[in-house]
Amino acid sequence: MRCLFANAEEYQPPIWKSYLYQLQQEAPRPKRIICPGEVENRPKYYGREFHGIISREQADELLGGVEGAYILRESQRQPGCYTLALRFGNQTLNYRLFYDGKHFVGEKRFESIHDLVTDGLITLYIETKASEYISKMTTNPIYEHIGYATLLREKVSRRLSRSKNESRKTSVTNEEHTTVEKISSLVRRAALTHNDNHFNYEKTHNFKVHTFRGPHWCEYCANFMWGLIAQGVRCSDCGLNVHKQCSKHVPNDCQPDLKRIKKVYCCDLTTLVKAHNTQRPMVVDICIREIEARGLKSEGLYRVSGFTEHIEDVKMAFDRDGEKADISANIYPDINIITGALKLYFRDLPIPVITYDTYPKFIEAAKISNADERLEAVHDVLMLLPPAHYETLRYLMIHLKKVTMNEKDNFMNAENLGIVFGPTLMRSPEDSTLTTLHDMRYQKLIVQILIENEDVLF
């Protein structure tokens, strides 16, 4: 069987560190201490481990010094409040217990008390036995210091470029595909990072707490992710799996996977361009090409609205078909539908083209009375935009400048376009109607300045 590499030994899979996994296997198991009689007013979501109103001393006696033993009780001092009494490390630990459809004592929520106690015992045991080890897990990560990642990305880059010019037999291609599938997502991202054709915009990972089914290892430090649920975090854009504490150390090198990007509209701008391997969102490119091909002389371009339901159709076409979406005159003869779809794309961005971080700086620049100083200030703030946002804004301003050059036909000058695009490209980080109304004239002015001076500013 042919391998992706000339010599199969050149690829060395990561060596996962099993110490924490072994500790989890050694952790005490839950032992439910059942109340011998029926307890009045027992909450329906608790079982026979509930012993009613008893003191800490009585709870300690019931647990009998058995590691992992637990009961539930109602507080003597605060009736209606419930406590988990758990035996661990030769002492009885008491935790305030809550229920909102699931059981919890901290951030994690569990379907059953048994799962809560199991997870708690694992965490207590590992943190007791390996606290110093855990604190040092991020100091020598495989993510940054493994030789196989460097070797792989060099080999993959060469093979990817070579494969464009070489025809291969189907059987060989299938075998190589199988081999690639087996390579960890960590290495796949390392290869993508150095792909010559990949636009290397920096992007942070979109980590979300995740429950892993079955044993999972951190792709940053190579250590086991312990516990029953919410053991770590997963990047919803590229699939990287790491400990929550390791996620703070992962570089901003997310390489989104198209299979994970479910839609085009409402998707983070940088995420979309990296997933599609483009400089700008393909929606912007496709819409602007269509508008410039048949709409630059259209009266009230961008000011006149198209039918909302048709604009929604265009949005769904992009979400469904991506760059293959058909927005030609045969399907949408009214160019205002296309301009409406483009404006809607910008409005739907979770982070506007002019980002929340730079918004106040742009507003302050707009307030400068001296024209030359104001232009310099605007240029300085532009340099703070993320690369994908900067490139998108640059391309849009070049287009809008073309629109103004046809003002005698479309009656749209830079000021008119500023009124349209100000609130579309800029949104205040403060969710305040008063702030929005106050800033509108500055939003308009910023876009007007960008259009009129695009050749100087970009």
SEVO-185193 format. One record per residue (C-alpha): x, y, z. Coordinates in Angstrom, 3 decimals. Example, Ala and Ser with C-alpha at 12.3 -4.5 7.8 and 13.67 -1.06 7.14 Angstrom:
<atoms>
12.300,-4.500,7.800
13.670,-1.060,7.140
</atoms>
This chain:
<atoms>
0.000,0.000,0.000
1.382,3.399,-0.997
1.691,5.931,1.772
1.538,9.724,1.662
5.268,9.750,2.368
8.171,8.151,0.534
9.022,6.246,3.679
6.248,5.302,6.093
8.650,5.702,9.006
8.954,9.420,8.271
5.567,10.015,9.869
5.510,9.476,13.617
2.117,9.787,15.294
1.935,11.734,18.560
2.738,9.837,21.734
-0.129,10.518,24.098
0.802,10.806,27.775
-1.179,8.225,29.723
-0.436,9.286,33.326
-3.717,11.138,33.882
-5.704,8.381,32.198
-4.212,5.855,34.619
-5.108,8.120,37.541
-8.716,8.313,36.366
-8.853,4.521,36.329
-7.610,4.502,39.938
-10.112,7.104,41.215
-12.592,5.936,43.901
-15.980,4.754,42.638
-19.244,6.231,43.967
-20.953,4.286,46.771
-24.506,5.398,47.428
-25.614,5.113,51.063
-29.353,4.391,50.972
-31.732,5.705,53.632
-33.456,2.694,55.280
-36.831,4.451,55.614
-38.993,6.671,53.419
-38.243,10.364,53.979
-41.139,12.830,53.988
-40.931,15.748,51.548
-38.128,14.114,49.570
-37.630,16.111,46.328
-38.847,14.031,43.382
-35.512,14.468,41.585
-33.557,12.757,44.425
-33.483,9.027,45.127
-33.033,6.847,48.210
-29.625,8.475,48.858
-31.615,11.407,50.346
-31.684,11.248,54.166
-33.739,14.310,55.030
-32.738,16.905,57.626
-29.624,15.629,59.398
-26.501,17.292,60.787
-22.984,17.183,59.347
-21.959,14.910,62.201
-24.758,12.453,61.412
-23.815,12.529,57.724
-20.173,11.823,58.591
-21.253,8.837,60.702
-23.475,7.439,57.930
-20.625,7.551,55.424
-18.584,5.321,57.693
-15.173,6.461,56.443
-15.659,4.675,53.099
-13.907,6.413,50.171
-16.440,7.453,47.541
-19.462,7.028,49.820
-22.099,9.753,49.522
-25.503,10.852,50.738
-27.797,13.835,50.180
-29.274,15.785,53.074
-31.335,18.858,53.779
-29.600,21.619,55.694
-30.556,22.040,59.376
-29.678,25.736,59.289
-31.324,26.476,55.903
-34.388,24.262,55.275
-35.038,23.882,51.556
-31.318,23.913,50.779
-29.659,20.613,49.931
-26.130,19.288,50.448
-24.054,16.517,48.934
-21.948,14.850,51.633
-19.054,12.950,50.032
-16.250,10.951,51.572
-12.849,11.591,49.984
-9.281,11.713,51.292
-10.269,10.456,54.761
-12.633,13.372,55.317
-16.239,14.258,54.605
-16.695,17.030,52.052
-19.976,18.969,51.929
-21.158,20.716,48.753
-24.226,22.902,48.238
-26.360,21.071,45.701
-28.557,22.673,43.019
-31.094,21.478,40.462
-32.479,23.289,37.389
-33.456,20.249,35.364
-29.923,18.937,35.880
-27.822,18.482,39.017
-24.816,20.703,39.717
-22.488,22.020,42.404
-20.332,24.104,40.015
-20.311,24.845,36.274
-20.902,21.288,35.060
-24.484,19.989,34.933
-25.334,16.284,35.183
-28.325,14.110,34.379
-27.930,12.115,37.596
-26.394,12.442,41.054
-24.381,9.297,40.339
-22.692,10.955,37.324
-22.049,14.124,39.322
-20.352,12.171,42.098
-18.374,10.008,39.640
-17.031,13.096,37.873
-16.331,14.817,41.197
-14.336,11.869,42.537
-12.268,11.678,39.331
-11.492,15.395,39.493
-10.674,15.349,43.211
-8.427,12.306,42.833
-6.507,13.634,39.820
-6.100,17.132,41.291
-4.895,15.627,44.574
-2.425,13.229,43.021
-1.200,15.357,40.122
-1.670,19.045,40.964
1.969,19.883,40.264
1.939,17.821,37.066
-1.231,19.594,35.851
0.243,23.022,36.533
3.186,22.157,34.250
1.232,20.486,31.423
1.346,23.529,29.149
5.078,24.217,29.530
6.307,21.730,26.894
3.441,21.201,24.438
3.613,18.812,21.505
1.707,21.462,19.529
4.807,23.600,19.100
7.754,21.281,19.582
7.130,18.100,17.607
9.338,17.250,14.669
6.721,15.152,12.865
4.438,18.184,12.292
7.174,20.118,10.509
8.109,17.086,8.443
4.512,16.372,7.516
3.560,19.861,6.414
6.628,20.017,4.147
5.799,16.651,2.602
2.074,17.405,2.251
2.709,20.819,0.676
5.024,19.291,-1.915
2.620,16.454,-2.688
-0.400,18.785,-2.893
1.301,21.043,-5.428
2.659,18.100,-7.396
-0.732,16.360,-7.505
-2.202,19.258,-9.492
0.040,18.345,-12.420
0.056,14.580,-12.088
-2.701,12.125,-12.947
-2.961,9.229,-10.533
-4.709,5.911,-10.570
-7.954,5.841,-8.609
-6.778,3.046,-6.344
-3.665,4.965,-5.348
-5.655,8.148,-4.699
-8.078,6.257,-2.493
-5.260,4.707,-0.503
-3.567,8.059,0.036
-6.900,9.590,1.019
-7.327,6.879,3.628
-3.860,7.600,4.987
-4.539,11.330,5.222
-7.820,10.680,7.040
-5.907,8.880,9.754
-3.623,11.832,10.396
-4.636,13.834,13.443
-6.406,17.156,13.019
-3.399,18.792,14.680
-1.101,17.712,11.875
-3.668,18.498,9.192
-3.779,22.091,10.419
0.012,22.259,10.484
0.066,21.212,6.833
-2.633,23.716,5.876
-0.815,26.527,7.635
2.118,26.184,5.261
0.132,25.512,2.107
1.371,28.109,-0.394
-2.170,28.766,-1.633
-3.684,29.360,1.789
-4.263,32.986,2.766
-2.474,33.185,6.063
-4.772,35.552,7.962
-4.403,35.091,11.702
-7.520,33.676,13.323
-8.295,32.789,16.910
-9.881,29.432,17.641
-13.596,29.383,18.422
-13.447,27.179,21.515
-16.606,25.848,23.136
-16.937,23.499,26.116
-17.384,19.969,24.803
-18.289,16.554,26.187
-16.163,13.816,24.641
-17.532,10.294,24.377
-14.796,7.821,25.170
-11.162,8.630,26.043
-9.797,11.819,24.453
-6.375,13.429,24.579
-5.468,17.109,24.391
-3.971,18.060,21.023
-1.890,20.766,22.673
-0.167,19.036,25.596
-0.903,15.367,24.672
-2.387,14.637,28.102
-5.647,12.817,28.789
-8.789,14.949,29.211
-10.280,13.589,32.397
-13.838,13.472,33.719
-17.224,12.262,32.509
-18.513,15.419,30.827
-17.208,18.823,29.688
-13.664,17.429,29.829
-12.263,20.112,27.541
-13.036,22.476,24.696
-13.363,21.986,20.948
-12.861,24.618,18.249
-16.161,24.651,16.379
-14.380,25.985,13.271
-11.469,23.553,12.893
-12.132,20.763,15.411
-9.055,21.216,17.638
-9.581,19.414,20.991
-7.720,20.745,24.036
-7.960,21.220,27.789
-9.645,24.444,28.851
-6.383,25.610,30.461
-4.407,24.683,27.326
-6.760,26.708,25.109
-5.249,29.898,26.550
-1.859,28.945,25.089
-2.901,27.777,21.616
-1.637,30.176,18.888
-4.105,32.098,16.722
-3.654,29.624,13.869
-7.156,28.253,13.374
-7.630,26.703,9.929
-11.437,26.335,9.570
-12.765,23.188,7.969
-15.493,23.767,5.346
-17.373,20.737,6.689
-17.880,22.630,9.960
-19.001,25.916,8.394
-22.759,25.474,8.123
-23.627,28.838,6.575
-22.206,31.869,4.772
-24.304,34.657,6.243
-23.884,35.311,9.979
-20.476,33.575,9.870
-17.410,35.345,11.233
-15.647,37.110,8.339
-12.141,35.728,8.975
-13.549,32.230,9.534
-15.323,32.322,6.179
-12.338,33.525,4.136
-10.000,30.973,5.699
-12.508,28.161,5.175
-12.918,29.088,1.493
-9.220,29.951,1.053
-9.972,33.428,-0.323
-8.764,36.943,0.429
-12.289,38.256,0.958
-15.693,36.684,1.572
-16.789,35.195,-1.747
-20.221,36.809,-1.222
-18.566,40.224,-1.532
-16.616,39.266,-4.660
-19.581,37.643,-6.423
-22.075,40.402,-5.600
-19.706,43.232,-6.543
-18.814,41.569,-9.845
-22.504,41.265,-10.682
-23.267,44.853,-9.660
-20.362,46.275,-11.662
-21.315,44.184,-14.699
-24.888,45.486,-14.944
-25.772,47.989,-12.271
-23.336,50.911,-11.944
-25.669,53.263,-13.827
-28.804,52.159,-11.969
-30.549,55.123,-10.341
-30.370,55.086,-6.552
-27.936,52.164,-6.477
-27.676,50.859,-2.854
-30.288,53.426,-1.739
-33.252,51.766,-3.463
-34.346,48.544,-1.768
-35.119,45.268,-3.490
-37.945,42.946,-2.441
-37.133,41.491,0.975
-38.243,37.958,0.067
-35.978,37.963,-3.006
-33.039,39.205,-0.931
-33.698,36.349,1.501
-33.676,33.967,-1.484
-30.181,35.192,-2.432
-29.039,34.730,1.174
-30.342,31.146,1.204
-28.673,30.476,-2.151
-25.282,31.502,-0.755
-25.845,29.519,2.456
-26.874,26.464,0.434
-24.613,26.619,-2.637
-21.704,28.847,-1.544
-19.679,30.179,-4.457
-21.880,28.252,-6.903
-24.898,30.424,-6.062
-26.523,31.832,-9.215
-27.340,35.545,-8.856
-27.334,36.351,-12.568
-29.833,38.626,-14.330
-31.707,35.527,-15.530
-32.638,34.717,-11.929
-32.651,38.204,-10.355
-33.139,40.890,-13.025
-33.511,43.644,-10.394
-29.977,44.721,-9.404
-31.372,46.144,-6.152
-31.869,42.571,-4.957
-28.133,41.953,-5.296
-27.187,45.228,-3.565
-29.667,44.352,-0.817
-28.102,40.909,-0.393
-24.633,42.459,-0.113
-25.766,44.988,2.494
-27.548,42.202,4.400
-24.325,40.171,4.443
-22.487,43.055,6.101
-25.319,43.671,8.588
-25.439,39.982,9.560
-21.735,39.731,10.417
-21.263,38.849,14.112
-18.267,41.227,14.132
-18.767,44.168,11.732
-16.277,44.942,8.962
-15.178,47.895,11.093
-14.720,45.885,14.269
-16.054,46.692,17.717
-12.470,47.214,18.912
-11.723,49.879,16.309
-15.171,51.517,16.296
-14.516,54.123,19.035
-11.171,55.029,17.452
-12.851,55.675,14.091
-15.520,57.823,15.780
-12.832,59.858,17.550
-10.959,60.298,14.257
-14.145,61.561,12.591
-14.470,64.269,15.242
-11.110,65.863,14.335
-11.803,69.197,12.658
-8.572,69.519,10.656
-9.021,67.546,7.406
-5.377,66.451,7.047
-5.110,65.345,10.696
-8.432,63.553,10.419
-7.258,61.654,7.330
-4.044,60.652,9.109
-6.012,59.465,12.142
-8.369,57.393,9.961
-5.362,55.801,8.246
-3.823,54.899,11.624
-7.014,53.171,12.763
-7.332,51.283,9.465
-3.979,49.662,10.259
-5.557,48.143,13.396
-8.182,46.159,11.491
-7.680,42.382,11.175
-6.249,41.554,7.711
-9.427,39.957,6.339
-11.515,42.925,7.517
-9.032,45.397,6.056
-8.946,43.619,2.688
-12.759,43.411,2.538
-13.116,47.104,3.357
-10.452,48.052,0.792
-12.159,46.075,-1.969
-15.569,47.524,-1.093
-14.262,51.108,-1.107
-12.670,50.621,-4.552
-16.085,49.432,-5.747
-17.978,52.316,-4.120
-15.536,54.767,-5.697
-16.584,53.311,-9.085
-20.205,53.865,-8.090
-19.521,57.570,-7.420
-17.795,57.892,-10.800
-21.205,57.126,-12.341
-23.011,59.698,-10.196
-24.579,61.478,-13.186
-26.554,58.278,-13.913
-27.062,56.706,-10.479
-27.203,59.943,-8.410
-25.076,58.339,-5.689
-22.119,60.357,-4.400
-19.781,59.525,-1.513
-21.997,61.294,1.016
-25.099,59.366,-0.061
-23.200,56.089,0.101
-21.877,57.085,3.538
-25.475,57.410,4.753
-26.253,53.911,3.424
-23.078,52.101,4.466
-22.220,53.904,7.733
-24.529,51.815,9.983
-23.997,48.766,7.724
-20.220,48.621,8.194
-20.024,50.133,11.689
-21.920,49.154,14.844
-21.317,50.557,18.294
-20.176,47.990,20.875
-22.684,49.692,23.203
-26.206,48.432,22.616
-27.697,51.880,23.074
-30.186,53.618,20.760
-29.014,57.004,22.006
-25.355,56.210,21.190
-26.331,54.897,17.756
-28.293,58.053,16.910
-25.479,60.269,18.198
-22.835,58.416,16.145
-24.735,58.250,12.841
-23.244,61.425,11.368
-19.733,60.238,12.249
-20.403,56.807,10.725
-21.524,58.513,7.515
-18.450,60.767,7.546
-16.011,57.857,8.020
-17.411,55.933,5.036
-17.459,59.130,2.954
-13.779,59.742,3.800
-12.885,56.129,2.964
-14.568,56.353,-0.442
-13.184,59.753,-1.404
-9.643,58.867,-0.299
-9.477,55.142,-1.032
-6.403,55.573,-3.250
-4.547,57.310,-0.378
-5.842,55.367,2.618
-5.458,51.831,1.277
</atoms>
